[in-house]
Amino acid sequence: MKLKSQDKIYDPIRNLSLEYSPEEAVRQHWISRLQALGYPSHLITVEKALVSFAAAADCPNRRIDILRYGQLAGKIYPLLLIECKAVTTKQLPLQQLLGYNKVVQAPFFALALGWEQFRLYWQEESGLTHIDFLPTYKDLQQVCTTLN
């Protein structure tokens, strides 16, 4: 998907046409990939304020890129938090992601760097573990039920 800076990008989750930005293009690319892998759209939220997850006064005034909720035994919970970056930056996106996830508390969290680079993380007793691909919704949900 090649877009020019004057183009708009449609976000099917928020049902909005948005101004083009490189990061928004990456975000929409990964939303499309989520949908193609069976992640139900009605359980995806985009650009949600971090303060909506915590009442703490010291919660930063930031927004998460993509959050995919899971559903287990009738309860909805944060399943997968994704931080999108259009390009590799000098800042530490993993530290940013870990900080966001302290508030969100999703069992899986990921960095999407550009169009192809994706790293999914989760915490195990031995430390942080990762894979370099986005699994299907069915597979991720199945793993999550075995972790609980």
KOLMARTOR-346434 format. One record per residue: residue number from 1; residue in one letter; y, x, z of N, C-alpha, C in turn. Coordinates in steps of 0.2 Angstrom, whole numbers. Example, Ala and Ser with C-alpha at 12.3 -4.5 7.8 and 13.67 -1.06 7.14 Angstrom:
residues 2
(pt 1,"A",(-28,66,39),(-22,62,39),(-16,66,39)) (pt 2,"S",(-11,64,35),(-5,68,36),(0,64,39)) 
***
This chain:
residues 148
(pt 1,"M",(-6,4,0),(0,0,0),(6,4,0)) (pt 2,"K",(10,5,-5),(16,9,-6),(22,4,-6)) (pt 3,"L",(26,5,-1),(32,1,-1),(38,5,-1)) (pt 4,"K",(44,2,-3),(50,6,-4),(54,4,3)) (pt 5,"S",(59,7,4),(63,6,11),(66,-1,11)) (pt 6,"Q",(68,-3,5),(71,-10,5),(66,-16,5)) (pt 7,"D",(60,-14,5),(55,-20,5),(54,-23,12)) (pt 8,"K",(51,-28,12),(50,-32,18),(42,-31,19)) (pt 9,"I",(40,-31,25),(33,-31,27),(31,-38,30)) (pt 10,"Y",(26,-41,28),(24,-47,32),(19,-46,37)) (pt 11,"D",(20,-48,43),(16,-48,49),(12,-54,50)) (pt 12,"P",(6,-54,48),(2,-61,49),(1,-63,56)) (pt 13,"I",(1,-58,61),(0,-60,68),(7,-64,71)) (pt 14,"R",(13,-61,69),(19,-64,72),(22,-69,67)) (pt 15,"N",(18,-69,61),(21,-74,55),(28,-73,54)) (pt 16,"L",(30,-66,52),(36,-64,51),(37,-59,45)) (pt 17,"S",(42,-59,41),(44,-54,37),(48,-49,40)) (pt 18,"L",(46,-43,40),(50,-38,44),(53,-33,39)) (pt 19,"E",(58,-30,42),(61,-24,38),(56,-18,38)) (pt 20,"Y",(56,-15,32),(52,-9,31),(54,-4,36)) (pt 21,"S",(49,-1,39),(50,6,42),(43,9,42)) (pt 22,"P",(42,16,42),(36,19,41),(31,17,47)) (pt 23,"E",(34,16,53),(29,15,58),(27,7,58)) (pt 24,"E",(31,3,55),(29,-4,54),(24,-4,49)) (pt 25,"A",(24,0,44),(19,0,38),(13,2,41)) (pt 26,"V",(13,7,45),(6,9,49),(4,4,53)) (pt 27,"R",(8,1,57),(6,-5,61),(2,-10,57)) (pt 28,"Q",(5,-12,52),(2,-18,48),(-4,-16,44)) (pt 29,"H",(-5,-9,42),(-11,-7,40),(-16,-7,45)) (pt 30,"W",(-15,-5,51),(-21,-6,56),(-22,-13,58)) (pt 31,"I",(-17,-17,58),(-19,-24,59),(-23,-27,54)) (pt 32,"S",(-22,-25,47),(-26,-27,42),(-33,-24,43)) (pt 33,"R",(-34,-18,45),(-41,-15,46),(-44,-19,52)) (pt 34,"L",(-41,-21,57),(-44,-25,63),(-46,-31,60)) (pt 35,"Q",(-43,-35,56),(-45,-41,53),(-51,-40,49)) (pt 36,"A",(-51,-35,45),(-57,-33,40),(-63,-32,44)) (pt 37,"L",(-62,-29,50),(-68,-27,54),(-70,-33,59)) (pt 38,"G",(-67,-39,58),(-69,-45,62),(-66,-46,68)) (pt 39,"Y",(-60,-43,69),(-56,-44,76),(-52,-51,74)) (pt 40,"P",(-54,-56,78),(-50,-62,77),(-43,-62,78)) (pt 41,"S",(-39,-64,74),(-32,-64,74),(-28,-67,80)) (pt 42,"H",(-31,-72,82),(-28,-76,87),(-29,-72,94)) (pt 43,"L",(-32,-67,94),(-33,-63,100),(-29,-56,100)) (pt 44,"I",(-25,-56,95),(-21,-50,94),(-14,-51,95)) (pt 45,"T",(-11,-47,99),(-3,-47,100),(0,-41,97)) (pt 46,"V",(6,-41,95),(10,-36,92),(17,-35,95)) (pt 47,"E",(19,-29,97),(25,-27,100),(27,-31,106)) (pt 48,"K",(22,-31,111),(23,-35,117),(26,-30,122)) (pt 49,"A",(31,-33,126),(34,-29,131),(30,-27,136)) (pt 50,"L",(30,-21,138),(26,-18,143),(27,-22,150)) (pt 51,"V",(33,-24,151),(35,-27,158),(31,-34,158)) (pt 52,"S",(28,-37,153),(25,-43,154),(18,-42,157)) (pt 53,"F",(16,-36,158),(9,-34,161),(10,-32,168)) (pt 54,"A",(16,-31,170),(17,-29,177),(23,-31,180)) (pt 55,"A",(23,-33,186),(29,-35,190),(33,-29,193)) (pt 56,"A",(30,-23,192),(34,-17,195),(40,-16,192)) (pt 57,"A",(45,-15,196),(52,-14,194),(53,-7,190)) (pt 58,"D",(48,-3,192),(49,4,188),(45,4,182)) (pt 59,"C",(43,-2,179),(39,-2,173),(44,0,167)) (pt 60,"P",(43,4,163),(47,6,157),(49,0,153)) (pt 61,"N",(55,0,150),(57,-6,145),(54,-3,138)) (pt 62,"R",(48,-4,137),(45,-2,131),(40,-7,128)) (pt 63,"R",(38,-6,122),(34,-11,119),(28,-8,117)) (pt 64,"I",(22,-11,117),(16,-8,115),(15,-11,107)) (pt 65,"D",(12,-7,103),(11,-8,96),(6,-14,95)) (pt 66,"I",(0,-13,97),(-5,-18,95),(-10,-19,102)) (pt 67,"L",(-11,-25,104),(-16,-26,109),(-21,-31,107)) (pt 68,"R",(-27,-29,107),(-32,-34,105),(-36,-36,112)) (pt 69,"Y",(-36,-43,113),(-39,-45,119),(-46,-47,117)) (pt 70,"G",(-50,-46,123),(-57,-48,122),(-58,-55,126)) (pt 71,"Q",(-64,-58,125),(-66,-64,128),(-73,-63,131)) (pt 72,"L",(-73,-64,138),(-80,-64,141),(-81,-69,146)) (pt 73,"A",(-86,-73,146),(-87,-78,151),(-81,-83,152)) (pt 74,"G",(-77,-84,146),(-72,-89,146),(-65,-85,149)) (pt 75,"K",(-65,-79,150),(-59,-75,152),(-57,-71,147)) (pt 76,"I",(-50,-71,146),(-47,-66,141),(-44,-60,145)) (pt 77,"Y",(-45,-55,142),(-43,-48,145),(-41,-43,140)) (pt 78,"P",(-37,-38,142),(-35,-33,137),(-41,-29,135)) (pt 79,"L",(-43,-28,129),(-49,-25,127),(-47,-18,123)) (pt 80,"L",(-42,-18,119),(-41,-12,115),(-33,-12,114)) (pt 81,"L",(-30,-7,116),(-23,-5,115),(-22,0,110)) (pt 82,"I",(-18,-1,105),(-17,4,100),(-10,6,99)) (pt 83,"E",(-9,12,99),(-2,15,98),(-2,18,91)) (pt 84,"C",(3,16,87),(4,18,80),(9,23,79)) (pt 85,"K",(8,28,75),(13,33,74),(13,34,66)) (pt 86,"A",(19,34,63),(19,35,56),(17,42,54)) (pt 87,"V",(19,47,58),(18,54,57),(16,57,63)) (pt 88,"T",(13,63,63),(12,67,69),(19,69,71)) (pt 89,"T",(20,68,78),(26,70,81),(26,76,86)) (pt 90,"K",(31,78,88),(31,84,93),(30,81,100)) (pt 91,"Q",(32,74,101),(30,71,107),(22,71,108)) (pt 92,"L",(20,69,114),(13,69,115),(11,61,115)) (pt 93,"P",(9,59,109),(7,52,109),(2,50,114)) (pt 94,"L",(-3,54,115),(-9,53,120),(-6,51,127)) (pt 95,"Q",(-1,55,129),(2,54,135),(5,47,136)) (pt 96,"Q",(9,46,130),(12,39,130),(7,34,130)) (pt 97,"L",(2,34,126),(-4,29,126),(-7,29,133)) (pt 98,"L",(-8,34,137),(-11,34,143),(-6,30,148)) (pt 99,"G",(0,32,148),(5,29,152),(5,21,151)) (pt 100,"Y",(5,19,145),(5,12,143),(-1,9,146)) (pt 101,"N",(-7,12,145),(-13,9,147),(-14,9,155)) (pt 102,"K",(-10,13,159),(-10,12,166),(-7,5,168)) (pt 103,"V",(-3,2,164),(0,-4,165),(-5,-10,162)) (pt 104,"V",(-7,-9,156),(-11,-14,152),(-18,-14,155)) (pt 105,"Q",(-21,-8,156),(-28,-8,159),(-33,-10,154)) (pt 106,"A",(-33,-8,148),(-38,-10,143),(-43,-5,143)) (pt 107,"P",(-50,-7,143),(-55,-2,143),(-55,3,137)) (pt 108,"F",(-52,1,132),(-52,5,126),(-45,6,124)) (pt 109,"F",(-43,12,121),(-36,13,119),(-36,18,114)) (pt 110,"A",(-32,17,109),(-32,21,103),(-26,24,100)) (pt 111,"L",(-26,29,97),(-20,32,93),(-22,31,85)) (pt 112,"A",(-17,28,82),(-17,27,75),(-12,31,72)) (pt 113,"L",(-14,37,69),(-8,42,66),(-9,41,59)) (pt 114,"G",(-4,38,56),(-4,37,49),(-9,32,47)) (pt 115,"W",(-11,33,40),(-15,28,37),(-22,29,38)) (pt 116,"E",(-24,35,40),(-32,36,40),(-34,39,47)) (pt 117,"Q",(-30,42,51),(-32,46,57),(-32,41,63)) (pt 118,"F",(-38,40,66),(-39,35,71),(-43,38,76)) (pt 119,"R",(-41,38,82),(-45,40,88),(-45,35,93)) (pt 120,"L",(-51,33,95),(-53,28,100),(-55,31,106)) (pt 121,"Y",(-52,30,112),(-53,33,119),(-56,28,123)) (pt 122,"W",(-60,30,128),(-62,26,134),(-63,31,140)) (pt 123,"Q",(-63,29,146),(-64,33,152),(-71,33,154)) (pt 124,"E",(-74,38,155),(-81,39,158),(-80,43,164)) (pt 125,"E",(-86,43,168),(-86,47,175),(-84,54,173)) (pt 126,"S",(-87,57,167),(-86,64,166),(-79,65,163)) (pt 127,"G",(-75,60,161),(-68,61,159),(-67,57,153)) (pt 128,"L",(-62,58,149),(-60,54,143),(-65,56,137)) (pt 129,"T",(-67,51,134),(-72,51,128),(-68,48,122)) (pt 130,"H",(-70,50,116),(-67,47,110),(-72,47,104)) (pt 131,"I",(-70,43,100),(-74,43,93),(-68,43,88)) (pt 132,"D",(-69,45,82),(-64,45,77),(-64,40,72)) (pt 133,"F",(-66,34,74),(-66,28,69),(-65,22,73)) (pt 134,"L",(-63,17,70),(-62,10,73),(-69,6,72)) (pt 135,"P",(-72,4,77),(-78,0,77),(-77,-7,75)) (pt 136,"T",(-82,-10,73),(-81,-18,72),(-80,-21,79)) (pt 137,"Y",(-77,-27,78),(-76,-31,84),(-82,-32,88)) (pt 138,"K",(-87,-34,84),(-94,-36,88),(-96,-30,91)) (pt 139,"D",(-96,-24,88),(-99,-18,92),(-95,-16,98)) (pt 140,"L",(-88,-16,97),(-84,-15,103),(-85,-20,109)) (pt 141,"Q",(-85,-26,107),(-86,-31,112),(-93,-30,116)) (pt 142,"Q",(-98,-28,112),(-105,-27,114),(-105,-21,119)) (pt 143,"V",(-101,-15,117),(-101,-10,122),(-97,-11,128)) (pt 144,"C",(-92,-15,127),(-88,-17,133),(-92,-21,138)) (pt 145,"T",(-96,-26,136),(-101,-30,141),(-106,-25,144)) (pt 146,"T",(-108,-20,141),(-112,-15,144),(-109,-11,149)) (pt 147,"L",(-102,-10,149),(-98,-6,153),(-97,-10,160)) (pt 148,"N",(-96,-16,159),(-95,-21,165),(-101,-22,169)) 
***
